Amino acid sequence: MKRKAMLLLAGTMILMNIFVFLYLDTILKQDISIFVIQVGRYDQQENADTTIAQLSELGYEGYCYQDDNYVVIAQIVLQQDEADRLAAELSQKGVTCVVKEYMIDSQYEAEISQKKYENIYKELK
C-alpha cells in the first residue's frame, strides 16, 4: 500500500511539474506586434521579381518569401503608424499594398530593426 501511495504521489508531482513548466514558458514568452507592408502575392516567382524591380525603381527595397505563393513585402516595422505612413507613400506612387499585423516572439525585434527578415518569414507563414 505504501508503494502505491508513493507511486501515485510521484506521478502527481511529475504532472504538476509539467504544468508549471508549460505555464512558465507561456508567461516568459513575450510576443510583440509587427506590421508587414505586403505588396503582392503571386503564383509565379517571375511576377514577384517584377514587383520587386518596380519597388526598386521607386526607391524602395522589396523582399520576397515563399509560403503557398511568392509573397512580396516592402518592409516590416514595429509601429503601426510607421506602417500606415509607408503604405500611404506607396499608394501615392501607385503601388497597391496592405498592412498586416502579426504577433511574433520579441526575440526578433533587433532583426526587424536591421531589416534582416529571413528568420521572420517562417513566423509569417
DSSP file with accessible surface (Angstrom, degrees, kcal/mol):
  #  RESIDUE AA STRUCTURE BP1 BP2  ACC     N-H-->O    O-->H-N    N-H-->O    O-->H-N    TCO  KAPPA ALPHA  PHI   PSI    X-CA   Y-CA   Z-CA
    1    1 A M     >        0   0  193      0, 0.0     4,-2.1     0, 0.0     5,-0.2   0.000 360.0 360.0 360.0 -41.5    0.0    0.0    0.0
    2    2 A K  H  >  +     0   0  184      1,-0.2     4,-2.4     2,-0.2     5,-0.2   0.887 360.0  53.3 -61.5 -38.6    2.8    2.4    0.8
    3    3 A R  H  > S+     0   0  197      2,-0.2     4,-2.5     1,-0.2    -1,-0.2   0.919 108.5  48.5 -64.1 -43.4    4.4    1.7   -2.5
    4    4 A K  H  > S+     0   0  158      1,-0.2     4,-2.5     2,-0.2    -1,-0.2   0.911 111.8  49.9 -63.5 -40.4    1.2    2.5   -4.4
    5    5 A A  H  X S+     0   0   58     -4,-2.1     4,-2.5     2,-0.2    -1,-0.2   0.909 111.1  48.7 -64.9 -41.5    0.8    5.7   -2.5
    6    6 A M  H  X S+     0   0  128     -4,-2.4     4,-2.7     2,-0.2    -2,-0.2   0.909 112.3  48.4 -64.7 -42.2    4.4    6.7   -3.2
    7    7 A L  H  X S+     0   0  109     -4,-2.5     4,-2.6     2,-0.2    -2,-0.2   0.906 112.2  49.1 -64.8 -40.7    4.0    6.0   -6.9
    8    8 A L  H  X S+     0   0  123     -4,-2.5     4,-2.4     2,-0.2    -2,-0.2   0.925 112.8  47.6 -64.4 -43.7    0.8    8.0   -7.0
    9    9 A L  H  X S+     0   0   96     -4,-2.5     4,-2.5     2,-0.2    -2,-0.2   0.930 112.6  48.8 -63.3 -44.7    2.4   10.9   -5.3
   10   10 A A  H  X S+     0   0   48     -4,-2.7     4,-2.3     1,-0.2    -2,-0.2   0.920 111.9  49.0 -62.8 -43.5    5.5   10.8   -7.6
   11   11 A G  H  X S+     0   0   33     -4,-2.6     4,-2.3     1,-0.2    -1,-0.2   0.912 111.0  50.1 -62.3 -42.1    3.2   10.7  -10.7
   12   12 A T  H  X S+     0   0   64     -4,-2.4     4,-2.5     1,-0.2    -2,-0.2   0.920 110.3  50.0 -63.2 -41.9    1.2   13.6   -9.4
   13   13 A M  H  X S+     0   0  102     -4,-2.5     4,-2.5     2,-0.2    -2,-0.2   0.902 109.3  51.6 -64.8 -39.6    4.3   15.6   -8.7
   14   14 A I  H  X S+     0   0  105     -4,-2.3     4,-2.2     2,-0.2    -1,-0.2   0.942 111.1  47.5 -62.4 -45.9    5.6   14.9  -12.2
   15   15 A L  H  X S+     0   0   99     -4,-2.3     4,-2.3     1,-0.2    -2,-0.2   0.915 111.2  51.3 -61.7 -41.9    2.4   16.1  -13.8
   16   16 A M  H  X S+     0   0  113     -4,-2.5     4,-2.4     1,-0.2    -1,-0.2   0.912 109.1  51.0 -62.7 -41.2    2.4   19.2  -11.7
   17   17 A N  H  X S+     0   0   88     -4,-2.5     4,-2.6     2,-0.2    -1,-0.2   0.902 108.3  52.1 -62.7 -40.8    5.9   20.0  -12.7
   18   18 A I  H  X S+     0   0   83     -4,-2.2     4,-2.4     2,-0.2     5,-0.2   0.946 111.2  46.9 -60.2 -47.0    5.0   19.6  -16.4
   19   19 A F  H  X S+     0   0  136     -4,-2.3     4,-2.4     1,-0.2    -2,-0.2   0.902 111.4  51.5 -64.3 -38.0    2.1   22.0  -16.0
   20   20 A V  H  X S+     0   0   74     -4,-2.4     4,-2.9     2,-0.2     5,-0.2   0.941 110.7  48.0 -64.7 -44.5    4.3   24.5  -14.1
   21   21 A F  H  X S+     0   0  142     -4,-2.6     4,-2.3     1,-0.2    -2,-0.2   0.914 112.5  48.6 -64.2 -40.9    6.9   24.4  -16.9
   22   22 A L  H  X S+     0   0   99     -4,-2.4     4,-1.9    -5,-0.2    -1,-0.2   0.916 112.8  48.7 -63.8 -41.7    4.3   24.9  -19.6
   23   23 A Y  H  X S+     0   0  153     -4,-2.4     4,-2.3    -5,-0.2    -2,-0.2   0.935 111.9  48.1 -64.1 -45.9    2.8   27.8  -17.7
   24   24 A L  H  X S+     0   0   74     -4,-2.9     4,-3.0     1,-0.2     5,-0.3   0.889 108.7  54.5 -63.2 -39.3    6.1   29.5  -17.1
   25   25 A D  H  X S+     0   0  107     -4,-2.3     4,-1.5    -5,-0.2    -1,-0.2   0.915 110.0  47.4 -60.5 -40.9    7.0   29.1  -20.8
   26   26 A T  H  < S+     0   0  104     -4,-1.9    -2,-0.2     1,-0.2    -1,-0.2   0.914 115.1  45.2 -66.9 -42.0    3.8   30.8  -21.7
   27   27 A I  H  < S+     0   0   84     -4,-2.3    -2,-0.2     1,-0.2    -1,-0.2   0.917 113.9  47.7 -69.1 -43.3    4.4   33.6  -19.3
   28   28 A L  H  < S+     0   0  130     -4,-3.0     2,-0.5    -5,-0.2    -1,-0.2   0.758  91.0  90.2 -74.0 -24.5    8.0   34.2  -20.1
   29   29 A K     <  -     0   0  108     -4,-1.5     2,-0.6    -5,-0.3    76,-0.0  -0.627  65.6-160.6 -74.7 121.1    7.5   34.3  -23.9
   30   30 A Q        -     0   0  131     -2,-0.5    76,-2.9     2,-0.0     2,-0.3  -0.923   1.8-159.2-109.7 116.9    6.8   37.8  -24.8
   31   31 A D  E     -A  105   0A  78     -2,-0.6     2,-0.3    74,-0.2    74,-0.2  -0.658   5.6-164.3 -90.9 148.5    5.1   38.5  -28.1
   32   32 A I  E     -A  104   0A  35     72,-3.2    72,-2.4    -2,-0.3     2,-0.4  -0.914  22.6-112.4-125.4 156.9    5.2   41.7  -29.9
   33   33 A S  E     -A  103   0A  38     -2,-0.3     2,-0.3    70,-0.2    70,-0.2  -0.741  32.0-173.5 -85.7 136.1    3.1   43.1  -32.8
   34   34 A I  E     -A  102   0A   0     68,-2.7    68,-2.3    -2,-0.4     2,-0.5  -0.928  14.9-141.9-124.4 156.0    4.8   43.6  -36.1
   35   35 A F  E     -AB 101  77A  14     42,-3.0    42,-2.6    -2,-0.3     2,-0.5  -0.976  11.9-161.7-124.2 119.8    3.4   45.3  -39.1
   36   36 A V  E     -AB 100  76A   0     64,-3.2    64,-2.8    -2,-0.5     2,-1.0  -0.884  11.0-148.0-105.1 125.6    4.1   43.9  -42.6
   37   37 A I  E     -AB  99  75A   0     38,-2.7    37,-3.0    -2,-0.5    38,-0.7  -0.826  22.5-163.7 -93.6 101.7    3.5   46.0  -45.7
   38   38 A Q  E     +AB  98  73A  17     60,-2.8    60,-2.3    -2,-1.0    35,-0.3  -0.774  18.4 177.0 -93.7 129.3    2.5   43.4  -48.2
   39   39 A V  E     -     0   0A  20     33,-2.7     2,-0.3    -2,-0.5    34,-0.2   0.703  61.3 -11.8-103.6 -26.7    2.7   44.5  -51.9
   40   40 A G  E     - B   0  72A  11     32,-1.7    32,-2.7    58,-0.1     2,-0.4  -0.993  41.0-148.2-169.8 162.2    1.7   41.2  -53.6
   41   41 A R  E     - B   0  71A  93     -2,-0.3     2,-0.3    30,-0.2    30,-0.2  -0.967  31.1-178.9-140.4 120.5    1.1   37.5  -53.6
   42   42 A Y  E     - B   0  70A  56     28,-2.8    28,-3.4    -2,-0.4    -2,-0.0  -0.914  37.2-146.6-129.8 150.9    1.9   35.6  -56.7
   43   43 A D  S    S+     0   0  133     -2,-0.3     2,-0.4    26,-0.2    -1,-0.1   0.770  91.9  52.7 -78.3 -29.4    1.8   32.0  -58.1
   44   44 A Q  S >> S-     0   0  110      1,-0.1     4,-1.3    26,-0.1     3,-0.7  -0.908  74.2-140.1-116.9 138.7    4.9   32.6  -60.2
   45   45 A Q  H 3> S+     0   0   92     -2,-0.4     4,-2.9     1,-0.2     5,-0.2   0.833 100.4  65.6 -63.6 -32.1    8.3   33.9  -59.0
   46   46 A E  H 3> S+     0   0  118      1,-0.2     4,-2.1     2,-0.2    -1,-0.2   0.888 101.1  49.8 -59.0 -39.1    8.7   36.0  -62.2
   47   47 A N  H <> S+     0   0   71     -3,-0.7     4,-2.0     2,-0.2    -1,-0.2   0.897 110.7  49.4 -66.9 -39.4    5.7   38.1  -61.1
   48   48 A A  H  X S+     0   0    0     -4,-1.3     4,-2.4     2,-0.2    -2,-0.2   0.923 110.3  50.9 -63.8 -42.9    7.2   38.6  -57.6
   49   49 A D  H  X S+     0   0   79     -4,-2.9     4,-2.3     1,-0.2    -2,-0.2   0.887 108.2  52.9 -62.2 -38.6   10.6   39.6  -59.2
   50   50 A T  H  X S+     0   0   74     -4,-2.1     4,-2.3    -5,-0.2    -1,-0.2   0.924 109.5  48.3 -62.9 -43.0    8.8   42.1  -61.4
   51   51 A T  H  X S+     0   0   11     -4,-2.0     4,-2.5     2,-0.2    -2,-0.2   0.914 110.0  51.7 -65.5 -40.1    7.1   43.7  -58.4
   52   52 A I  H  X S+     0   0   42     -4,-2.4     4,-2.3     1,-0.2    -1,-0.2   0.917 109.7  50.4 -63.2 -39.5   10.4   43.9  -56.5
   53   53 A A  H  X S+     0   0   47     -4,-2.3     4,-2.2     2,-0.2    -1,-0.2   0.905 109.1  51.3 -64.1 -40.8   12.0   45.6  -59.5
   54   54 A Q  H  X S+     0   0  103     -4,-2.3     4,-1.3     2,-0.2    -2,-0.2   0.903 109.7  49.8 -62.8 -41.7    9.1   48.1  -59.6
   55   55 A L  H  <>S+     0   0    2     -4,-2.5     5,-2.8     1,-0.2     3,-0.4   0.917 109.3  52.3 -61.9 -41.6    9.7   48.8  -55.9
   56   56 A S  H ><5S+     0   0   83     -4,-2.3     3,-1.5     1,-0.2    -2,-0.2   0.900 105.0  54.7 -61.8 -41.0   13.4   49.3  -56.5
   57   57 A E  H 3<5S+     0   0  161     -4,-2.2    -1,-0.2     1,-0.3    -2,-0.2   0.812 107.9  50.9 -61.9 -29.3   12.6   51.8  -59.3
   58   58 A L  T 3<5S-     0   0   63     -4,-1.3    -1,-0.3    -3,-0.4    -2,-0.2   0.444 126.7-101.3 -88.4  -1.0   10.5   53.8  -56.8
   59   59 A G  T < 5S+     0   0   69     -3,-1.5     2,-0.3     1,-0.3    -3,-0.2   0.640  84.2 117.3  93.3  15.7   13.4   53.8  -54.3
   60   60 A Y      < -     0   0   32     -5,-2.8     2,-0.4    -6,-0.1    -1,-0.3  -0.859  62.0-123.9-115.1 151.5   12.1   51.0  -52.0
   61   61 A E        -     0   0  121     -2,-0.3     2,-0.4    13,-0.2    -8,-0.1  -0.739  25.5-154.2 -88.0 140.6   13.6   47.7  -51.2
   62   62 A G        -     0   0   16     -2,-0.4     2,-0.4   -10,-0.1    12,-0.2  -0.883   6.4-163.5-114.5 147.7   11.4   44.7  -51.8
   63   63 A Y  E     -C   73   0A  25     10,-2.8    10,-2.9    -2,-0.4     2,-0.4  -0.961   2.0-161.2-128.5 148.5   11.6   41.4  -50.1
   64   64 A C  E     +C   72   0A  40     -2,-0.4     2,-0.3     8,-0.2     8,-0.2  -0.992  11.2 172.2-134.2 136.8   10.1   38.1  -51.1
   65   65 A Y  E     -C   71   0A  10      6,-2.1     6,-3.3    -2,-0.4     2,-0.5  -0.937  25.2-126.9-134.5 162.4    9.4   34.9  -49.2
   66   66 A Q  E     +C   70   0A 102     -2,-0.3     4,-0.2     4,-0.2     2,-0.1  -0.937  40.6 140.3-118.0 126.7    7.6   31.8  -50.2
   67   67 A D  S    S-     0   0   39      2,-2.5    58,-0.1    -2,-0.5    -1,-0.0   0.038  92.8 -33.2-117.4-115.4    4.7   30.0  -48.5
   68   68 A D  S    S+     0   0  154     -2,-0.1     2,-0.2     2,-0.0    -2,-0.1   0.727 140.9  18.1 -73.7 -22.6    2.0   28.6  -50.8
   69   69 A N  S    S-     0   0   32     -4,-0.1    -2,-2.5   -25,-0.0     2,-0.7  -0.744  97.6 -86.8-130.6-178.8    2.8   31.6  -53.0
   70   70 A Y  E     -BC  42  66A  45    -28,-3.4   -28,-2.8    -2,-0.2     2,-0.5  -0.884  46.0-159.5 -95.6 116.9    5.6   34.1  -53.5
   71   71 A V  E     -BC  41  65A   0     -6,-3.3    -6,-2.1    -2,-0.7     2,-0.5  -0.875   3.5-158.4-105.5 126.8    4.8   37.0  -51.1
   72   72 A V  E     -BC  40  64A   0    -32,-2.7   -33,-2.7    -2,-0.5   -32,-1.7  -0.898  12.7-179.1-106.7 128.7    6.4   40.4  -51.8
   73   73 A I  E     -BC  38  63A   0    -10,-2.9   -10,-2.8    -2,-0.5   -35,-0.2  -0.917  25.6-153.8-123.8 152.9    6.7   42.8  -48.9
   74   74 A A  E    S-     0   0A   4    -37,-3.0     2,-0.3     1,-0.4   -13,-0.2   0.816  73.9 -31.5 -89.9 -35.7    8.1   46.3  -48.8
   75   75 A Q  E     -B   37   0A  34    -38,-0.7   -38,-2.7   -12,-0.1     2,-0.4  -0.980  45.5-127.8-172.7 162.7    9.1   46.3  -45.2
   76   76 A I  E     +B   36   0A   2     -2,-0.3     2,-0.3   -40,-0.2   -40,-0.2  -0.997  34.1 177.2-123.0 129.1    8.4   45.0  -41.7
   77   77 A V  E     -B   35   0A   4    -42,-2.6   -42,-3.0    -2,-0.4    36,-0.1  -0.871  34.5-136.2-130.5 166.5    8.1   47.6  -38.9
   78   78 A L  S    S+     0   0   38     -2,-0.3     2,-0.4   -44,-0.2   -45,-0.1   0.591  85.4  64.5 -97.8 -13.9    7.3   47.7  -35.2
   79   79 A Q     >  -     0   0  116      1,-0.1     4,-1.9   -44,-0.1     5,-0.1  -0.940  67.7-146.4-118.1 133.6    4.9   50.6  -35.1
   80   80 A Q  H  > S+     0   0   99     -2,-0.4     4,-3.0     1,-0.2     5,-0.2   0.891 100.2  56.1 -64.4 -38.5    1.5   50.8  -36.8
   81   81 A D  H  > S+     0   0  114      1,-0.2     4,-2.2     2,-0.2    -1,-0.2   0.885 107.5  49.7 -63.8 -34.8    1.8   54.5  -37.6
   82   82 A E  H  > S+     0   0   68      2,-0.2     4,-2.4     1,-0.2    -1,-0.2   0.916 111.6  48.7 -66.9 -41.1    5.1   53.9  -39.4
   83   83 A A  H  X S+     0   0    0     -4,-1.9     4,-2.7     1,-0.2    -2,-0.2   0.927 111.9  49.0 -63.9 -43.3    3.4   51.0  -41.4
   84   84 A D  H  X S+     0   0   76     -4,-3.0     4,-2.3     2,-0.2    -1,-0.2   0.893 110.6  51.0 -64.5 -38.9    0.5   53.3  -42.3
   85   85 A R  H  X S+     0   0  123     -4,-2.2     4,-2.3    -5,-0.2    -2,-0.2   0.943 112.4  45.6 -63.6 -45.7    2.8   56.1  -43.4
   86   86 A L  H  X S+     0   0    5     -4,-2.4     4,-2.6     1,-0.2     5,-0.2   0.917 111.9  51.7 -65.5 -40.5    4.8   53.8  -45.7
   87   87 A A  H  X S+     0   0   14     -4,-2.7     4,-2.5     1,-0.2    -1,-0.2   0.907 109.9  49.7 -62.3 -39.6    1.6   52.2  -47.1
   88   88 A A  H  X S+     0   0   49     -4,-2.3     4,-2.4     2,-0.2    -2,-0.2   0.916 110.0  50.9 -65.9 -41.2    0.3   55.7  -47.8
   89   89 A E  H  X S+     0   0   62     -4,-2.3     4,-1.1     1,-0.2    -2,-0.2   0.930 112.1  46.6 -59.0 -47.9    3.6   56.7  -49.6
   90   90 A L  H  <>S+     0   0    0     -4,-2.6     5,-2.8     1,-0.2     3,-0.5   0.911 111.0  52.0 -62.9 -41.8    3.4   53.5  -51.7
   91   91 A S  H ><5S+     0   0   67     -4,-2.5     3,-1.8     1,-0.2    -1,-0.2   0.898 105.3  55.0 -62.2 -39.9   -0.3   54.1  -52.6
   92   92 A Q  H 3<5S+     0   0  169     -4,-2.4    -1,-0.2     1,-0.3    -2,-0.2   0.793 107.3  51.6 -63.3 -26.4    0.5   57.7  -53.7
   93   93 A K  T 3<5S-     0   0  107     -4,-1.1    -1,-0.3    -3,-0.5    -2,-0.2   0.273 127.5 -99.8 -93.6   9.3    3.1   56.2  -56.1
   94   94 A G  T < 5S+     0   0   65     -3,-1.8     2,-0.6     1,-0.3    -3,-0.2   0.595  79.2 134.5  88.4  11.9    0.5   53.8  -57.5
   95   95 A V      < -     0   0   22     -5,-2.8     2,-0.4    -6,-0.2    -1,-0.3  -0.853  47.8-142.6 -99.5 120.8    1.6   50.7  -55.5
   96   96 A T        +     0   0  121     -2,-0.6     2,-0.3   -57,-0.1    -5,-0.0  -0.659  35.7 155.0 -79.6 132.3   -1.3   48.7  -54.1
   97   97 A C        -     0   0   22     -2,-0.4     2,-0.3   -10,-0.1   -58,-0.2  -0.972  31.0-145.7-151.7 164.9   -0.5   47.3  -50.6
   98   98 A V  E     -A   38   0A  73    -60,-2.3   -60,-2.8    -2,-0.3     2,-0.6  -0.967  16.6-132.4-131.8 150.6   -2.0   46.1  -47.4
   99   99 A V  E     -A   37   0A  47     -2,-0.3     2,-0.4   -62,-0.2   -62,-0.2  -0.916  25.4-170.0-103.1 124.4   -0.7   46.4  -43.8
  100  100 A K  E     -A   36   0A  70    -64,-2.8   -64,-3.2    -2,-0.6     2,-0.4  -0.951  11.5-144.4-117.2 135.9   -0.9   43.1  -41.9
  101  101 A E  E     +A   35   0A 110     -2,-0.4     2,-0.3   -66,-0.2   -66,-0.2  -0.830  20.5 178.2-100.3 135.5   -0.4   42.7  -38.2
  102  102 A Y  E     -A   34   0A  50    -68,-2.3   -68,-2.7    -2,-0.4     2,-0.5  -0.954  24.9-134.2-129.7 152.7    1.3   39.6  -36.8
  103  103 A M  E     +A   33   0A 106     -2,-0.3     2,-0.3   -70,-0.2   -70,-0.2  -0.942  36.7 163.0-105.8 124.1    2.3   38.6  -33.3
  104  104 A I  E     -A   32   0A   2    -72,-2.4   -72,-3.2    -2,-0.5     2,-0.1  -0.915  45.4 -76.9-135.5 167.6    5.8   37.1  -33.0
  105  105 A D  E >   -A   31   0A  38     -2,-0.3     3,-1.8   -74,-0.2   -74,-0.2  -0.345  39.3-125.5 -64.6 139.4    8.3   36.4  -30.3
  106  106 A S  G >  S+     0   0   33    -76,-2.9     3,-1.9     1,-0.3     4,-0.3   0.644  98.7  85.3 -64.5 -12.5   10.1   39.5  -29.1
  107  107 A Q  G 3  S+     0   0  123      1,-0.3     3,-0.3   -77,-0.2     4,-0.3   0.723  84.9  58.6 -61.9 -18.3   13.5   37.9  -29.9
  108  108 A Y  G <> S+     0   0   12     -3,-1.8     4,-2.1     1,-0.2    -1,-0.3   0.450  75.1  98.5 -90.6   0.4   13.1   39.1  -33.5
  109  109 A E  H <> S+     0   0   91     -3,-1.9     4,-2.1     1,-0.2    -1,-0.2   0.909  83.1  47.4 -58.6 -43.9   12.9   42.8  -32.6
  110  110 A A  H  > S+     0   0   59     -3,-0.3     4,-1.8    -4,-0.3    -1,-0.2   0.899 109.7  53.8 -65.5 -39.4   16.5   43.5  -33.4
  111  111 A E  H  4>S+     0   0   46     -4,-0.3     5,-3.0     1,-0.2     4,-0.2   0.879 107.7  50.8 -64.0 -36.1   16.4   41.6  -36.7
  112  112 A I  H ><5S+     0   0    6     -4,-2.1     3,-1.5     1,-0.2    -1,-0.2   0.936 108.4  51.4 -66.3 -44.0   13.4   43.7  -37.8
  113  113 A S  H 3<5S+     0   0   87     -4,-2.1    -1,-0.2     1,-0.3    -2,-0.2   0.845 113.8  44.6 -61.0 -33.1   15.2   46.9  -36.9
  114  114 A Q  T 3<5S-     0   0  115     -4,-1.8    -1,-0.3    -5,-0.2    -2,-0.2   0.369 112.9-120.2 -91.3   3.0   18.2   45.8  -39.0
  115  115 A K  T < 5 +     0   0   87     -3,-1.5     2,-0.9    -4,-0.2    -3,-0.2   0.848  65.1 143.7  58.1  37.9   15.9   44.6  -41.9
  116  116 A K      < +     0   0  111     -5,-3.0     3,-0.4    -6,-0.1    -1,-0.2  -0.802  14.9 162.2-103.4  87.2   17.1   41.0  -41.6
  117  117 A Y    >>  +     0   0    1     -2,-0.9     4,-1.7     1,-0.2     3,-1.0   0.515  39.8  99.0 -90.3  -6.8   13.8   39.3  -42.3
  118  118 A E  H 3> S+     0   0  127      1,-0.3     4,-0.5     2,-0.2    -1,-0.2   0.873  88.9  42.5 -53.7 -44.7   15.0   35.8  -43.2
  119  119 A N  H 34 S+     0   0   76     -3,-0.4     4,-0.3     1,-0.2    -1,-0.3   0.724 111.4  57.3 -74.6 -20.1   14.2   34.3  -39.8
  120  120 A I  H X> S+     0   0    0     -3,-1.0     3,-1.4    -4,-0.2     4,-0.9   0.796  87.8  74.9 -81.3 -27.9   10.9   36.2  -39.5
  121  121 A Y  H >X S+     0   0   28     -4,-1.7     3,-1.2     1,-0.3     4,-0.8   0.877  90.1  57.7 -54.7 -39.5    9.4   34.8  -42.7
  122  122 A K  H 3< S+     0   0  115     -4,-0.5     3,-0.4     1,-0.3    -1,-0.3   0.809 103.0  54.7 -64.3 -25.5    8.8   31.5  -41.1
  123  123 A E  H <4 S+     0   0   75     -3,-1.4    -1,-0.3    -4,-0.3    -2,-0.2   0.707 104.9  54.7 -77.0 -19.8    6.7   33.3  -38.5
  124  124 A L  H <<        0   0    8     -3,-1.2    -1,-0.2    -4,-0.9    -2,-0.2   0.596 360.0 360.0 -88.1 -14.6    4.5   34.8  -41.2
  125  125 A K     <        0   0  144     -4,-0.8   -58,-0.0    -3,-0.4    -3,-0.0  -0.367 360.0 360.0 -77.4 360.0    3.6   31.5  -42.9
